[in-house]
Amino acid sequence: MVGRARTLRPAPDGPPSPHRSRPPVARVAAWGLAVAIPLAFLVVFFAWPVLTLVGKGFVADGHLDLSGFGDVFSTPRTWRIIGLTLGQAVLGTVLSVGLGVPGAYVLFRCRWPGRGLVRALVTVPFVLPTVVVGVAFRSLLVEGGPLGFLHLDGTFTAIVLALVFFNYSVVVRTVGGLWARLDPRAEQAARALGASSWRAFRTVTLPALAPAIASAASIVFLFCATAFGVVLVLGGLRFGTIETEIWIQTTQFLDLRTASVLSVVQLVVVAVVLLVASRTRARRERALSLGSDRASDRRLRLWGRGPDGTRSVVGGDLVPFAVTVAVGVVLLATPLVNLLVRSLHVDGAWSLGNYRALGSTGDRGALSVTVWDATWNSVRIALVATVIALVVGGLVALVVSRRPRRRAGRRAVATLDSLFMLPLGVSAVTVGFGFLVTLDKPLGLPVDLRTSGLLVPIAQAVVAVPLVVRTVLPVLRAIDPRLREAASTLGAAPGRVLRTVDVPFAARSVGLAVGFAFAASLGEFGATSFLARPDAATLPVAIFDLIGRPGQGNYGMALAASCVLAALTAVVMLAAEQLRGERDGGEL
């Protein structure tokens, strides 16, 4: 990056540079537009639908009625549901972060053959439909299943393990994306001054990673607190959460008042989590020395060397490598392998019958379209959703990465950052129903979005935008602002500063963000299940329909379709790894 900065020359003597003569109003207008576009997207496609639906639960006979709060909070069931929700979210977050940080080190900091492929495979669980994961885990844990001897079927432990299965990759990729770019010289200097490997990590590397860890933890907490399919399949009514209770009250009892109260509770929980995460990041964030991925890599060394030259665990990578292998084999691979094996069994014999049946609509016309048609619908919709999420999320990350000198500016940036995390913590049921209620002709436009093909990708983009922001933001925030100041001093216009400083550093994280957004859109089920038309069903919706229909043939097709979705996700993330690239630092 220094080499690139030196190519910028001061403006020659003579007439002022057109860039220097540009009025400050133009710059303010550009940043104002970068803020206005994402905010308009958030207001129209998130705040308006959600607030409208929630408001309907607090209006009775045309008057505001808040008595629902007293009625809902007076029941022991409500407090039990809140306790279970917070309990599973805290445990799921602690385990995901504790297991994910060693995984981020092994998969992003260490160099070894096949690393890119494993990175892609690790992301597959994150985008599998929640109902499918619930079925896969239960098939492992039931009596007579491979892990039935553990007696975990229908337990709180099973739910937490399934949540870690989902969110492990969030920690690995969010923390690993920054860790891969950290300049190793600071840690090497600490080691040269006599610090042990553990002390160098604790005092040098860990503080640098703290903002990324806080970002990952906040995302994981929100995902765990709003889990739907996993809790419904593994816990049933015994371990209900706020999310499942909103679904039950809305779809089965049509009780919008109770659902609205619970939605407000969920929003309060989300707001508190975002506030804590924002303050944690603010205390820990600072400019970091970043390099290229390859320059920061180190060869995987399982063993260190003791003072006498003998092999030692201290200083080596054996512990994080062993933890990563154990998580990958036991927690991630076992459910997926079980899913694949069961998809290849028909009537107790090995067969490809379930896969051949994907060209049909299932037993007794269970589907309106074939699974292959649903797969194409998912890919097409995910492409549109990814483009929307990348534009909106990229603008948010760019704005939020700035560090205003004034306290009011810093508060505004922090508020904007928190606002775009809210979609991760709001019930998909609320978002989906809110779309149907409000987006017939939004803002007076002569287009009914409910009948257009844009409603589903927009809903998926609402969920994907926070993932884009959280993937790109830690890298942008870690850029030393003096690089921008130096480029400006040497005569670069703001646009050129953006192209030569921010874009090169963020390019690789954008590749990860594209993969994350596309994969998440492929597997999005909650809002899509309410919005997708039967003749344009996505693959997760088709899988859910097959699981819910009677017949062994439909269930076998659901397992095979789940394997197709998993394979498609692995291909997408592998392509994202290639797009991300691992160039030399000189190219920056």
Salt bridges, closest charged atoms under 4 A:
ASP71 OD2 - ARG257 NH2 2.87
GLU143 OE2 - HIS151 ND1 3.03
ASP153 OD1 - ARG138 NE 3.17
ASP183 OD2 - ARG185 NH2 2.48
GLU245 OE1 - ARG77 NH2 2.69
GLU285 OE2 - ARG477 NH1 2.74
ASP293 OD1 - ARG181 NE 3.56
ASP293 OD2 - ARG580 NH1 3.37
ASP297 OD2 - ARG115 NH2 3.13
ASP317 OD2 - ARG298 NH2 3.50
ASP417 OD2 - ARG281 NH2 2.65
ASP417 OD1 - ARG470 NH1 3.00
ASP417 OD2 - ARG477 NH2 3.52
ASP448 OD1 - ARG450 NE 3.32
ASP480 OD2 - ARG482 NH2 2.64
ASP502 OD2 - ARG402 NH1 3.14
ASP502 OD2 - ARG484 NH2 2.83
ASP535 OD1 - ARG533 NE 3.38
GLU577 OE1 - ARG119 NH1 2.90
GLU577 OE2 - ARG173 NH2 2.86
GLU582 OE2 - ARG115 NH2 2.69
GLU582 OE2 - ARG119 NH1 3.70
ASP584 OD1 - ARG294 NH1 3.53
GLU587 OE1 - ARG583 NE 3.71
